[in-house]
Amino acid sequence: MELQGHNLSAVALSPYEWSVEFSKGQPKAYRPQNAPWVTKGPQEESGSETAQRRSPTTVDELIQRFLTVLGDSRMPHKPSRYQSLELEAFCKPGSLDVLEQGTEDCVNYALALLDDRSRQGYQALPPTVAGQQRRSRGPLNSFQLLQELRKKRYECEGEPNAARRLLYITNPDTWAILALTLTASRDQAFFLADFFYKYLGNKTALGIRVPPIGLPLFCLEFHFQFYVWQEGGPLKRDRRTKRNNKPVRRSFELQHLGLDEPLKAYVHEAQISCLVTGVDHESWCAYLFVDTYYQGDSSCEDVEYYHSQRDGDMQTDPLTAGTLDANLPIWTPREYFLTIYECRLKQVKHAVHNLVSRLLLKLEPYLHDRQSLSSLPDNDYMMSFDRKKQLQQMLDEASRLLRQTIHSICRIIDTWDRFSSRDAAYLSDIVRHRGASDESIPPFRLVAIIGDHINDLRELRLRAEEQQDLCVGLARELEMQIVMEDNQITTQQHQTGELVKVLTGIVFSSTHDDDRSV
């Protein structure tokens, strides 16, 4: 049954129903979370607690072993084949030895924040609102992240259980991805493989998955691909590279919009990706990858910045862009996922709105209330040929940017619409609940707010489409005039050439007659 508006309670539960096992708990599945898939592998499936494979020694071997978690080796068109393309292109420049030693600069800049805690009491301590948190190591580089992730999530000596794990990574690079693939358990690796593929491939997606067979697991994820407008300063490029040393994300300078006034403006491609996965409401992990490269050193989403925002017992939650207090945690995965989705959707909406508004502001002198070139500042009779070419280039550049932005907006809207008609059924029970919460916005209100954001994006898309149509129409009109003028110039040049030939012939004939008369 499809949603009407954003009333998730109208969705039929079957077959997309949240498993009762997730709320009851699956404590037998906790200890296997300690074992990395790439070293445990198939032995875990056979029930052996002690069997262990040797660690992979090369990046190629690591990726191949990591992707065996998909169990698709006998499939003719297996997912691991195309997923490996992105991973290999991104990770092959890396070296496991460099990561393990942790001495080179490439693995020594901070990019991650880790929050491990448990709702249950620890060492006879009573449960608290904030739960029992493992000692924070502050901003982590890739080498430090590897060491932290290698610690057991359960029954780690001297540490509370890391039952609920939050991992925030800015501009994930080769080394961060390698650290995750080296340490992820089977249940995490099963979903991380596709998560990496979508993040690296600039995808937009939203969904909830519960595998139909095997141990009950859940996966909630979203991906936003969008564009950011930036003015002034030098062009900030993504330092991460993949195929042919090309940046992972594109950045480009707008060359033609500064037609009548100087303009130094850039457009950056960006990605925000989130994965929440686990075995029940007590044992789960949330990952957030966010691109901040275009913000420079003063980014308000930098791990150093978030770490500096601690104020007494107040600790900002970076996954929610600092809108929540990490010491007033949301303990249940679906509610937390909705919270992250809402705040990150709002962030993307504002970024896209800023881009469209800035672009239209630059175009306003040329497009406002105009349907043809006759009302441009220089009318079509007075405008020079070069001026028309410049205007055409400006309109073409604006049209391309609007088209890219419209596609980005459409993908976000389409994924929400599909989610609302199917996967949202997994949320029906929590959305129906109208109980108040002191710590966070109730799910039914979050869904209404998300619906408002989506409607804002629909309106922005219509506005961008109207302006793109106007750009295309005026550019086409200019092109026709340029072609006509070019033809006229060609005709005039041809006529002038013919006239020169005639005059040359007359002069030659006259000169020849004069010579004969002499």
C-alpha positions in Angstrom: 0.0 0.0 0.0 1.5 3.3 -1.1 1.9 6.2 1.3 -0.5 9.2 1.0 1.6 12.2 1.8 4.0 11.1 4.6 1.6 9.1 6.7 3.7 6.0 7.3 1.1 4.4 9.5 -0.9 3.7 6.4 1.7 1.2 5.1 0.8 -2.4 5.2 3.2 -4.4 7.4 3.5 -7.5 5.3 6.0 -8.4 4.0 8.1 -5.5 5.3 7.8 -6.1 9.0 10.4 -5.4 11.6 11.4 -8.7 13.2 10.4 -9.3 16.7 13.9 -10.8 17.2 15.4 -7.3 17.0 13.4 -6.1 20.1 13.7 -9.3 22.0 17.5 -9.4 21.5 19.9 -12.0 20.1 22.7 -12.2 22.7 24.2 -15.3 21.1 25.2 -13.1 18.2 27.2 -10.7 20.3 30.5 -12.5 20.6 30.9 -13.2 16.9 31.0 -9.4 16.5 34.6 -9.5 17.9 35.9 -11.6 15.0 37.0 -9.8 11.7 35.5 -11.5 8.7 38.8 -11.4 6.7 40.6 -13.5 9.4 37.6 -15.5 10.6 35.9 -16.2 7.3 34.2 -19.5 6.6 35.3 -21.0 9.9 32.8 -18.7 11.7 30.0 -20.2 9.6 31.0 -23.7 10.7 30.7 -22.7 14.3 34.3 -22.9 15.2 35.3 -20.3 17.8 39.1 -20.9 17.5 39.7 -21.5 13.8 41.3 -18.5 12.2 42.9 -17.7 8.8 46.1 -15.8 8.4 45.7 -12.1 7.9 45.8 -10.8 4.2 49.1 -9.4 3.3 48.2 -7.3 0.2 45.3 -4.9 -0.7 44.2 -7.2 -3.5 44.0 -10.2 -1.2 42.2 -8.1 1.4 39.5 -6.9 -1.0 38.9 -10.4 -2.5 38.6 -11.9 0.9 36.4 -9.1 2.2 33.9 -9.5 -0.7 33.6 -13.3 -0.1 31.1 -12.3 2.6 28.5 -11.9 -0.2 28.6 -15.6 -0.8 28.2 -15.1 -4.6 31.2 -17.0 -5.9 29.0 -19.3 -8.0 26.8 -16.6 -9.4 27.4 -15.8 -13.1 26.8 -12.0 -12.7 27.8 -11.5 -9.1 27.7 -8.2 -7.1 31.2 -8.6 -5.9 32.5 -8.3 -9.4 31.3 -4.7 -9.9 31.7 -3.8 -6.3 35.4 -4.8 -6.4 35.9 -2.3 -9.3 35.3 0.7 -7.1 37.2 -0.7 -4.1 40.2 -1.8 -6.1 40.5 1.6 -7.9 40.3 3.4 -4.6 42.3 1.2 -2.4 45.1 -0.2 -4.6 47.4 2.8 -4.1 47.5 1.8 -0.4 49.7 -0.7 1.4 48.7 -2.7 4.4 52.3 -2.4 5.7 52.1 1.4 5.7 48.8 1.3 7.6 50.0 -1.3 10.1 53.2 0.6 10.9 51.5 4.0 11.2 54.6 6.1 10.6 53.9 7.8 7.3 52.1 11.1 7.0 49.3 9.6 4.8 48.0 7.7 7.8 48.6 10.3 10.5 46.0 13.1 9.9 42.8 13.0 11.9 39.6 12.1 10.1 37.5 10.0 12.5 35.5 10.1 15.7 34.5 6.9 17.5 31.8 6.7 20.2 31.5 3.2 21.8 29.1 2.7 24.6 26.6 0.3 26.2 23.2 1.0 27.6 23.8 -1.7 30.3 25.7 -1.2 33.5 29.4 -2.1 33.7 31.3 -3.5 36.6 28.3 -3.3 39.0 27.7 0.3 37.9 24.0 1.1 37.5 22.7 2.1 34.0 22.7 5.8 33.3 21.1 8.1 30.7 24.4 8.4 28.9 25.2 4.7 29.3 28.7 3.4 29.9 31.1 4.9 27.4 34.6 3.7 26.5 37.2 6.3 27.0 37.2 8.6 24.1 40.5 8.9 22.2 39.5 12.1 20.5 40.1 12.6 16.8 41.6 9.5 15.3 43.9 9.1 12.3 43.7 5.9 10.1 46.4 4.1 12.1 44.7 4.9 15.5 41.3 4.0 14.0 42.7 0.6 13.1 43.9 0.0 16.6 40.6 1.0 18.2 38.5 -1.1 15.8 40.7 -4.1 16.6 39.6 -4.1 20.2 36.9 -6.6 21.0 33.4 -5.0 21.0 32.4 -7.5 23.7 34.3 -8.7 26.8 37.2 -6.4 26.2 39.3 -6.3 29.4 38.9 -3.1 31.3 36.3 -1.6 28.8 32.5 -1.5 28.7 31.0 -3.4 25.8 30.8 -1.4 22.5 27.2 -2.5 22.0 26.3 0.7 20.3 29.1 2.0 18.0 29.0 5.4 16.2 31.7 6.1 13.7 32.1 9.5 12.0 34.6 9.8 9.1 35.3 12.9 7.1 36.6 12.4 3.5 37.2 8.7 4.0 40.5 7.8 2.2 42.2 4.6 1.2 43.6 4.1 4.7 40.2 4.5 6.5 38.5 2.1 4.1 41.3 -0.5 4.6 41.0 -0.1 8.4 37.3 -0.9 8.2 37.7 -3.9 5.8 40.4 -5.3 8.1 38.3 -5.2 11.2 34.6 -5.6 10.2 32.8 -8.6 11.5 30.9 -10.8 9.1 27.6 -9.1 9.9 29.1 -5.7 9.4 31.0 -6.6 6.2 27.9 -8.1 4.6 26.4 -4.5 4.4 29.6 -2.5 4.3 30.6 -3.9 0.9 27.6 -2.3 -0.8 27.9 0.8 1.3 31.4 1.4 0.1 30.3 0.9 -3.5 27.6 3.5 -3.3 29.7 6.0 -1.4 32.6 5.8 -3.8 30.3 5.7 -6.8 28.4 8.9 -6.0 25.1 7.2 -5.6 21.8 8.5 -4.1 19.9 5.9 -2.3 17.6 5.2 0.7 16.4 1.9 2.0 16.0 -0.7 4.7 17.1 -4.3 4.2 16.5 -7.4 6.3 18.0 -10.5 4.7 15.3 -13.2 4.3 17.5 -16.1 5.4 20.1 -16.7 8.1 20.6 -14.8 11.4 18.1 -11.8 11.5 20.1 -8.7 10.6 19.0 -5.2 9.7 20.5 -2.5 7.5 19.2 1.1 7.2 21.2 3.3 4.8 21.0 6.6 2.8 23.3 8.3 0.3 23.1 11.9 -0.9 25.0 13.1 -3.9 24.7 16.8 -4.4 26.5 20.0 -5.5 27.9 22.9 -3.4 28.4 26.5 -4.6 31.5 28.4 -3.2 32.8 31.8 -4.0 36.2 33.4 -3.5 39.6 32.0 -2.7 41.4 29.2 -4.6 39.7 26.2 -6.0 39.7 23.4 -3.3 40.1 20.0 -4.9 39.5 16.6 -3.4 42.9 15.1 -2.6 41.7 11.6 -2.8 42.1 9.9 -6.2 41.1 6.8 -8.0 41.3 5.8 -11.7 43.9 7.7 -13.7 44.7 9.8 -10.7 41.4 11.7 -11.1 39.8 13.1 -7.9 37.1 11.1 -6.2 34.8 14.1 -6.3 34.7 16.7 -9.1 35.3 20.5 -8.6 35.2 23.1 -11.3 35.4 26.8 -11.7 32.5 28.6 -13.5 34.1 30.3 -16.5 31.4 32.3 -18.1 29.0 33.6 -15.4 31.1 36.6 -14.6 30.0 38.3 -17.8 29.6 41.9 -16.6 31.3 41.8 -13.2 34.2 39.8 -11.9 33.2 36.4 -10.4 35.2 33.7 -8.9 32.8 30.9 -8.2 33.3 27.1 -7.9 31.0 24.1 -7.8 32.0 21.0 -5.8 30.5 17.6 -6.0 29.8 16.2 -2.5 28.5 13.0 -0.8 27.0 12.1 2.5 26.5 8.4 3.3 25.1 6.7 6.4 24.7 3.0 7.3 23.0 1.7 10.5 23.3 -2.0 10.9 23.2 -4.6 13.7 21.6 -7.7 15.1 19.1 -6.2 17.5 18.2 -3.0 19.4 21.1 -3.4 21.8 23.9 -4.3 19.4 24.3 -2.1 16.3 26.7 0.3 14.6 26.2 3.6 12.7 28.6 4.8 10.1 28.6 8.3 8.6 30.9 9.3 5.7 30.8 13.0 4.9 32.8 15.0 2.3 34.2 18.2 3.7 37.2 18.7 1.4 35.6 21.8 -0.2 35.2 23.5 3.2 39.0 23.8 3.8 40.7 23.9 7.2 37.9 25.9 8.9 35.2 23.3 8.4 32.6 23.2 11.1 32.3 19.4 10.3 35.9 18.7 10.9 36.6 16.1 13.6 38.8 18.6 15.5 36.0 21.1 15.5 33.5 18.6 16.9 35.9 17.5 19.5 36.5 21.1 20.6 32.8 21.6 21.2 32.7 19.6 24.4 31.3 21.7 27.2 31.2 19.9 30.6 28.8 17.0 30.3 27.7 18.2 26.8 29.2 16.3 23.9 28.0 17.1 20.4 27.0 14.1 18.2 28.8 14.6 14.8 26.6 12.1 12.9 23.6 14.5 13.5 25.8 17.5 12.5 26.0 18.5 16.2 22.3 18.9 16.7 22.1 16.3 19.4 24.0 15.7 22.7 25.9 12.5 22.4 25.5 12.0 26.2 21.7 11.9 25.7 21.9 9.1 23.2 19.1 7.6 21.1 19.5 3.9 21.9 17.3 2.4 19.2 18.5 2.1 15.6 15.5 3.1 13.6 14.8 6.2 15.6 18.5 7.2 15.4 18.5 6.6 11.6 15.5 8.8 11.1 17.1 11.5 13.1 20.3 11.4 11.1 18.4 11.3 7.8 16.3 14.4 8.7 19.2 16.6 9.8 21.4 15.5 6.8 18.5 16.0 4.3 18.0 19.5 5.7 21.8 20.1 5.2 21.6 19.0 1.6 18.5 21.0 1.0 20.1 24.2 2.2 23.3 23.5 0.1 21.3 22.9 -3.1 19.0 25.9 -2.3 22.1 28.1 -1.9 23.5 26.9 -5.3 20.3 27.6 -7.2 19.7 31.0 -5.5 23.3 32.1 -6.2 23.1 31.0 -9.8 19.8 32.7 -10.5 21.1 35.9 -8.8 23.9 35.9 -11.4 21.4 35.2 -14.2 18.7 37.7 -13.1 19.9 40.7 -15.2 19.6 38.5 -18.3 16.6 36.4 -17.5 14.2 38.3 -15.2 10.8 38.7 -16.8 12.3 38.2 -20.3 11.0 35.8 -22.9 13.3 36.9 -25.8 16.5 38.7 -26.5 14.8 41.9 -27.5 14.5 42.9 -23.8 18.1 42.1 -22.9 20.3 45.1 -21.7 21.7 45.3 -25.2 19.0 44.5 -27.7 19.6 42.1 -30.6 20.2 44.9 -33.1 22.8 46.7 -31.0 24.5 43.6 -29.5 27.9 42.8 -31.1 28.6 39.3 -32.5 31.2 38.7 -29.7 28.7 39.8 -27.0 26.2 37.3 -28.3 28.8 34.5 -28.2 29.6 35.4 -24.6 26.0 35.4 -23.6 25.5 32.0 -25.3 28.4 30.6 -23.4 27.1 31.9 -20.1 23.6 30.5 -20.7 25.0 27.1 -21.8 27.1 26.9 -18.6 24.2 27.9 -16.4 22.0 25.4 -18.2 24.5 22.5 -17.6 24.8 23.3 -13.9 21.0 23.6 -13.5 20.5 20.2 -15.3 23.0 18.5 -13.0 21.4 20.1 -9.9 17.9 19.1 -11.1 19.0 15.5 -11.6 20.5 15.5 -8.1 17.3 16.8 -6.5 15.1 14.4 -8.5 17.1 11.4 -7.3 16.7 12.5 -3.6 12.9 12.9 -4.1 12.5 9.7 -6.0 14.4 7.6 -3.4 12.1 9.1 -0.7 9.0 8.3 -2.7 10.1 4.7 -3.3 11.0 4.4 0.4 7.6 5.7 1.4 5.8 3.2 -0.7 7.7 0.1 0.5 10.6 0.1 3.0 8.8 2.6 5.3 6.6 -0.3 6.5 9.6 -1.4 8.6 9.0 1.8 10.6 5.2 1.5 11.0 5.2 0.5 14.6 7.4 3.3 15.8 5.6 5.9 13.7 2.2 4.9 15.0 3.5 5.5 18.5 2.6 9.0 19.7 4.4 9.0 23.1 6.4 12.1 24.0 10.2 11.9 24.3 12.4 14.2 26.4 15.6 13.3 24.5 14.6 13.6 20.8 11.9 14.4 18.3 9.3 11.5 18.2 9.5 9.5 14.9 6.1 10.6 13.7 7.1 14.2 13.9 10.4 13.4 12.2 8.6 11.9 9.3 6.4 15.0 9.0 9.5 17.2 9.0 11.2 15.0 6.4 8.0 15.4 4.3 8.3 19.1 4.5 12.0 19.0 3.4 11.0 16.9 0.4 8.2 19.3 -0.5 10.7 22.1 -0.4 12.9 20.2 -2.7 10.0 19.6 -5.1 9.4 23.4 -5.3 13.1 24.1 -5.8 13.2 21.6 -8.6 10.3 23.3 -10.4 12.0 26.7 -10.0 15.2 25.3 -11.4 13.4 23.6 -14.3 11.7 26.9 -15.2 15.0 28.7 -15.2 16.7 26.0 -17.2 14.0 26.1 -19.9 14.5 29.9 -20.1 18.3 29.5 -20.4 17.9 26.9 -23.1 15.4 29.0 -25.0 17.4 32.1 -25.0 20.6 30.2 -25.8 18.9 28.7 -28.8 17.7 32.1 -30.0 21.2 33.4 -29.7 22.6 30.5 -31.6 20.1 31.1 -34.4 21.1 34.8 -34.6 24.8 33.9 -34.4 24.4 31.4 -37.3 22.4 33.9 -39.3 25.0 36.6 -38.8 27.8 34.1 -39.5 26.0 33.2 -42.8 25.6 36.9 -43.6 29.3 37.5 -42.9 30.2 34.5 -45.1 27.9 35.7 -47.9 29.3 39.2 -47.7 32.9 37.8 -47.7 32.0 35.7 -50.8 30.4 38.7 -52.5 33.3 40.9 -51.6 35.6 38.2 -53.1 33.6 38.1 -56.3 33.7 41.9 -56.5 37.4 41.9 -56.0 37.7 39.4 -58.9 35.6 41.5 -61.2 37.4 44.7 -60.3 40.8 43.0 -60.7 39.7 41.8 -64.1 38.6 45.3 -65.1 41.8 46.8 -63.9 43.9 44.1 -65.7 41.9 44.6 -68.9 42.3 48.4 -68.8 46.0 48.1 -68.2 46.3 45.6 -71.0 44.5 48.0 -73.4 46.7 50.9 -72.4 49.8 48.8 -73.1 48.5 48.0 -76.6 47.7 51.6 -77.5 51.2 52.6 -76.6 
